[in-house]
Amino acid sequence: MDTNEFWSIVDEARRTAAASEEPDGAEAVAERAAALLAARPAAEIVAAQQVLWDLLGTSYRAPLWAAAYTINGGCSDDGFDYFRGWLVLQGREVFERAVTDPDSLAGSPVIRRASEDWAEVECERTLGIAWDAHLVATGEELPPDCFRIRYPALDPSWNFDFDDWAETERRLPRLAALYARHRSA
């Protein structure tokens, strides 16, 4: 299982996930991705766990955390994991664009809808798709220590109080404009 194969599974899950009441259907996409992964050999499922956490490591960036904080009205460590899990399920193109330019999320139809009532955008279930798939495929949990989480150091130039709205407007102008009406609420 390599990154391209993983993204193929996400794409297929996005195309074939059951309809959901969620605005973006992330839970249904995660469930479908786990089912698709469960049809693969156990070694590929284990490898997919590492690919997922490598992607989560790639997206562990202070500018993206600032975007998640703006979008969700706050963002803890776990909340950032769940936000990045949601981001993975949006597909490779959206993921890579957001990692490079978090402010691009302001153009996402899901984010635009979520901004209307400041709905949280996250999917914790993404973090367990390989676990779920391995359990279905083998009847066993993933082997212990089958993956490593490698997070880079956060960019110190983005070490500012994400509640500093003037700074958020300067650094993430499109997202700030989208969420400005919630700042006075």
ZILIN-V762827 format. One record per residue. N is the residue number from 0. NEAR is the number of other ideal C-beta (glycine too) atoms within 12 Angstrom. D_LAST is the distance of its C-alpha to the last C-alpha in Angstrom with 2 decimals. Layout:
{{N:NEAR:D_LAST} {N:NEAR:D_LAST}}
This chain:
{{0:27:46.33} {1:15:44.98} {2:22:41.67} {3:13:42.81} {4:22:43.84} {5:37:40.54} {6:27:38.63} {7:23:41.10} {8:41:40.17} {9:40:36.44} {10:25:37.30} {11:21:39.53} {12:36:36.96} {13:31:34.38} {14:17:37.06} {15:18:38.29} {16:28:35.45} {17:17:35.16} {18:13:32.48} {19:19:29.36} {20:10:26.44} {21:25:24.16} {22:24:22.83} {23:31:24.82} {24:27:27.52} {25:39:27.48} {26:29:28.92} {27:26:31.69} {28:37:32.45} {29:40:32.76} {30:29:35.02} {31:32:37.12} {32:45:37.41} {33:36:38.71} {34:25:41.20} {35:33:42.43} {36:42:42.81} {37:27:44.69} {38:19:47.37} {39:29:48.19} {40:17:50.64} {41:26:49.41} {42:19:49.92} {43:26:47.56} {44:39:44.89} {45:29:45.26} {46:28:45.11} {47:43:41.94} {48:37:40.21} {49:27:41.05} {50:33:40.00} {51:46:36.56} {52:33:36.10} {53:25:37.48} {54:39:34.80} {55:35:32.12} {56:23:33.77} {57:25:33.77} {58:38:30.03} {59:27:29.40} {60:29:28.11} {61:27:25.58} {62:31:24.22} {63:41:23.68} {64:36:22.05} {65:39:19.56} {66:42:18.94} {67:42:18.62} {68:35:16.14} {69:41:13.95} {70:44:14.58} {71:31:14.18} {72:24:11.34} {73:23:14.37} {74:28:18.07} {75:17:20.93} {76:16:24.56} {77:16:25.05} {78:24:21.83} {79:34:23.19} {80:32:26.47} {81:30:24.91} {82:45:22.94} {83:44:26.26} {84:34:28.00} {85:46:25.86} {86:45:26.65} {87:46:30.36} {88:44:30.28} {89:38:29.08} {90:29:32.56} {91:26:34.30} {92:17:33.32} {93:30:29.54} {94:36:29.98} {95:21:32.19} {96:22:30.15} {97:39:26.95} {98:31:28.98} {99:18:30.35} {100:23:27.25} {101:42:23.98} {102:30:22.17} {103:26:24.35} {104:40:22.16} {105:27:19.90} {106:19:22.87} {107:31:23.14} {108:17:22.79} {109:32:21.56} {110:36:18.74} {111:22:17.90} {112:18:17.86} {113:31:15.87} {114:31:13.12} {115:15:12.72} {116:15:11.17} {117:21:10.83} {118:22:14.15} {119:27:16.09} {120:42:19.08} {121:35:22.04} {122:37:25.52} {123:24:27.23} {124:32:30.25} {125:42:31.19} {126:32:32.30} {127:28:34.90} {128:42:36.46} {129:43:39.67} {130:32:39.87} {131:28:39.59} {132:39:42.06} {133:30:44.56} {134:20:44.51} {135:24:45.21} {136:26:47.84} {137:22:49.70} {138:10:48.74} {139:16:47.85} {140:20:44.84} {141:30:44.60} {142:18:47.09} {143:10:45.81} {144:10:45.17} {145:23:45.35} {146:26:42.55} {147:14:41.13} {148:20:37.60} {149:14:37.71} {150:21:34.59} {151:16:35.03} {152:13:33.82} {153:19:30.36} {154:17:30.42} {155:8:30.12} {156:13:28.92} {157:24:25.61} {158:16:25.40} {159:22:22.29} {160:13:19.13} {161:34:16.90} {162:15:13.89} {163:19:15.57} {164:24:13.51} {165:16:16.39} {166:21:18.84} {167:33:17.03} {168:21:16.98} {169:16:20.64} {170:29:21.71} {171:37:19.78} {172:22:19.12} {173:25:19.04} {174:39:16.62} {175:30:14.32} {176:21:14.59} {177:30:13.99} {178:38:10.73} {179:21:9.52} {180:13:7.22} {181:23:5.15} {182:20:5.56} {183:7:3.81} {184:9:0.00}}
